[in-house]
């Protein structure tokens, strides 16, 4: 019989065990009677030879290999009955724990979405963003259009694309409204590795002066003004008093540093913006994808050569020019990473304090259970068995608090993001996923183990008490403090290493 049947049919297993023991007793009794013993004496000697029936049953149950699971189920049922008998204690413990786990889960959900989850592009680790450094102005986020064009033509390791801000009024179709816009180079969608959900991206011949005016609209504008009609491709859009032909629909949620509803070709701006021919006007944001077979080091080395060439050819505008490539995700996140990690450490410390408080409650409760535990010891229960029971009770409390904490996190994560001071990068991507749920379950079990240590170490053995409450409280406080100190010590060097100046590194090359 497999282990599942052994667990699902306990009464059948016990009946079978009782029947088997009776069979052995009867067989031994028959053998003794055959050797001339009286029936009553033969039965007594047979029982003595077999041993105590309950002890024999215990050994047989241990031999099944599922005893630990049976004990766990038994301890779980007993813990639930105990909590039902003490609703006030249970409610207070669950409330304290749910607040700690809920706050920790919210912070991990933000860190998971902002820092740990890769960007929603194909091969996001190959995407970089470019900045420049000049001796006159220092590090700048913007390229001039002429520098961008030269770098795009000369680079063999990077596929470059650029965009800049814009905006205007849409007068048709629908009611007139002002929308944010972006001017993008024709290579932007292919560089990011995405495609419009309807229609197509810009062709190279459309991204030039004198080309027919075309536009890509956002998914939201498509739903709002065009009703999500697939036949919207090819229709006219009057933007800033000029008719544009809609050639594509951007994917839902697509952003370039904020929401935008209209995307137009960058080079068509040359007829209206004199900055397009000014090498000192640095207003373009440039991103790139590493070509297959090349790494970030090769890309940076090539950019250094291109910048040196431009600095020599155009000394008036590009003197001391350097071009710097950062991973795109790091650029999007900015300096918010250190703040988020520190906040996670802070709420983690709050959770540890909650564990210490619950451990104190369990210690106070354990005093009232001394007679119960002493009776169990007198009946033969070992210290490990009683400790397992105490840890099972604390684990049940931990999981219960974890469930309430996840519900609290689900309700509060979006208000937390909305009230974040300033702009939180990738805020629209923050949500609870399976990684956050695994973290919440792990935090719940770890918390249950931490505050379950106190009553478990106080379990009496053969009438002698275990650790004193003061010793257990000291132990419960010392371990979290040491763990927090170790995490902080490992965080500080990593933070210092992340502050290395790429410009200095490039100049040393």
SULURBEL-V669443 format. One record per backbone hydrogen bond with DSSP energy under -1.0 kcal/mol. NH is the residue of the N-H (numbers start at 1). CO is the residue of the C=O. E is the energy in kcal/mol with one decimal. If there is no record, write none. Layout:
BEGIN
NH CO E
NH CO E
END
This chain:
BEGIN
6 2 -1.8
7 3 -1.7
8 4 -2.6
9 5 -1.5
13 9 -2.1
14 10 -2.4
15 11 -2.4
16 12 -2.4
17 13 -2.3
18 14 -2.6
19 15 -2.3
20 16 -2.2
21 17 -2.3
22 18 -2.2
23 19 -1.9
24 20 -2.0
25 21 -2.3
26 22 -2.5
27 23 -2.5
28 24 -2.3
29 25 -2.5
30 26 -2.4
31 27 -1.9
32 28 -2.1
33 29 -2.4
34 30 -2.1
36 33 -1.8
37 32 -2.2
42 38 -3.2
43 39 -2.3
44 40 -2.0
45 41 -2.6
46 42 -2.0
47 43 -2.1
48 44 -2.0
49 45 -2.4
50 46 -1.9
51 47 -1.9
56 52 -2.5
57 53 -2.3
58 54 -2.2
59 55 -2.1
60 56 -2.2
61 57 -2.6
62 58 -2.3
63 59 -1.7
65 62 -1.1
70 66 -2.2
71 67 -2.9
72 68 -1.9
73 69 -2.5
74 70 -2.4
75 71 -3.0
76 72 -2.5
77 73 -2.4
78 74 -2.4
79 75 -2.6
80 76 -2.4
81 77 -2.0
82 78 -2.4
83 79 -2.5
84 80 -1.9
85 81 -1.5
86 82 -1.1
90 86 -2.2
91 87 -2.6
92 88 -2.2
93 89 -2.5
94 90 -2.6
95 91 -2.3
96 92 -2.5
97 93 -2.5
98 94 -2.6
99 95 -1.8
100 96 -1.7
101 97 -2.9
102 98 -2.6
103 99 -2.2
104 100 -2.1
105 101 -2.7
106 102 -2.3
107 103 -2.0
108 104 -2.3
109 105 -2.5
110 106 -2.0
111 107 -2.5
112 108 -3.1
113 109 -2.0
114 110 -2.8
115 111 -2.4
116 111 -1.9
117 112 -2.6
121 119 -1.7
126 123 -1.9
127 124 -1.4
128 288 -3.0
129 326 -2.7
130 286 -2.7
131 324 -2.6
132 140 -2.1
133 322 -2.6
134 138 -2.2
135 319 -1.0
138 134 -2.3
140 132 -3.1
143 284 -2.7
148 144 -2.4
149 145 -2.2
150 146 -2.2
151 147 -2.6
152 148 -2.5
153 149 -1.8
154 150 -2.2
155 151 -1.9
159 289 -2.4
161 287 -2.5
163 285 -1.9
164 183 -1.9
166 181 -1.7
168 179 -2.1
170 177 -3.2
171 238 -1.9
177 170 -1.8
179 168 -3.0
181 166 -1.6
182 262 -2.3
183 164 -2.0
184 264 -2.5
185 162 -2.6
188 185 -1.7
191 187 -2.6
192 188 -2.3
193 189 -1.2
194 189 -2.1
197 249 -2.0
200 247 -2.7
206 203 -1.5
208 206 -1.1
211 208 -1.5
215 245 -2.4
216 263 -2.5
217 248 -2.0
218 261 -2.1
222 218 -2.1
223 219 -2.0
224 220 -2.3
225 221 -2.9
226 222 -1.0
228 222 -2.3
229 226 -1.4
232 229 -2.0
233 230 -1.1
234 246 -3.2
235 232 -2.2
237 244 -2.8
238 172 -2.0
239 242 -2.7
240 169 -2.9
242 239 -1.3
244 237 -3.0
245 213 -2.0
246 235 -2.7
247 215 -2.7
249 198 -2.5
250 217 -2.8
254 251 -1.8
256 258 -1.5
261 180 -2.8
262 180 -1.2
263 216 -2.8
264 182 -2.2
266 184 -2.2
269 266 -2.0
270 267 -1.7
272 269 -1.7
273 269 -1.9
276 273 -1.6
277 274 -1.3
278 275 -1.6
281 278 -1.3
283 143 -1.1
284 143 -2.7
285 163 -2.8
287 161 -2.4
288 128 -2.8
289 159 -1.6
290 126 -2.5
291 157 -3.1
294 291 -1.9
299 295 -2.1
300 296 -2.5
301 297 -2.2
302 298 -2.3
303 299 -2.3
304 300 -2.0
305 301 -1.6
306 302 -2.5
307 303 -2.8
308 304 -2.0
309 305 -2.1
310 306 -2.4
311 307 -2.5
312 308 -1.7
313 309 -1.9
314 310 -2.9
318 314 -2.8
321 318 -1.7
322 133 -2.0
324 131 -3.1
326 129 -2.8
328 127 -2.2
331 327 -1.9
332 328 -2.5
333 329 -2.3
334 330 -2.5
336 333 -1.2
340 336 -2.3
341 337 -2.4
342 338 -2.2
343 339 -2.2
344 340 -2.2
345 341 -2.3
346 342 -2.1
347 343 -2.6
348 344 -2.2
349 345 -1.9
350 346 -1.7
351 347 -2.1
352 348 -2.0
353 349 -2.2
354 350 -2.2
355 351 -2.1
356 352 -2.1
357 353 -2.3
358 354 -2.4
359 355 -2.5
360 356 -2.0
361 357 -1.9
362 358 -2.7
363 359 -2.2
364 360 -2.2
365 361 -2.2
366 362 -2.3
367 363 -1.3
370 367 -1.1
373 369 -2.7
374 370 -2.7
375 371 -2.2
376 372 -1.9
377 373 -2.2
378 374 -2.3
379 375 -1.6
380 377 -1.6
381 376 -2.5
386 382 -2.0
387 383 -2.7
388 384 -2.3
389 385 -1.6
390 386 -2.3
391 387 -2.7
392 388 -2.3
393 389 -2.0
394 390 -2.2
395 391 -2.5
396 392 -2.2
397 393 -2.1
398 394 -2.7
399 395 -2.8
400 396 -2.4
401 397 -2.8
402 398 -2.3
403 399 -2.4
404 400 -2.1
405 401 -2.5
406 402 -2.6
407 403 -2.1
408 404 -2.5
409 405 -2.7
410 406 -2.8
411 407 -1.8
412 408 -1.9
413 409 -2.0
416 412 -2.2
417 413 -2.0
418 414 -2.5
419 415 -2.0
420 417 -1.2
427 424 -1.3
429 426 -1.6
430 427 -1.3
437 433 -2.0
438 434 -2.5
439 435 -2.3
440 436 -2.5
441 437 -2.6
442 438 -2.6
443 439 -2.9
444 440 -2.2
445 441 -2.6
446 442 -2.8
447 443 -2.4
448 444 -2.5
449 445 -2.2
450 446 -2.4
451 447 -2.6
452 448 -1.1
456 452 -1.6
457 453 -2.7
459 456 -1.1
461 464 -3.0
464 461 -1.9
467 457 -1.9
472 468 -2.4
473 469 -2.8
474 470 -2.3
475 471 -2.4
476 472 -2.9
477 473 -1.9
478 474 -2.6
479 475 -2.1
481 477 -1.7
482 478 -2.5
483 479 -2.5
484 480 -2.7
485 481 -2.4
486 482 -2.2
487 483 -2.3
488 484 -2.5
489 485 -2.4
490 486 -1.9
491 487 -1.5
492 488 -2.1
495 491 -2.4
496 492 -2.4
497 493 -2.5
498 494 -1.7
499 496 -1.1
500 497 -1.1
505 501 -1.9
506 502 -2.5
507 503 -2.3
508 504 -1.9
509 505 -1.0
END
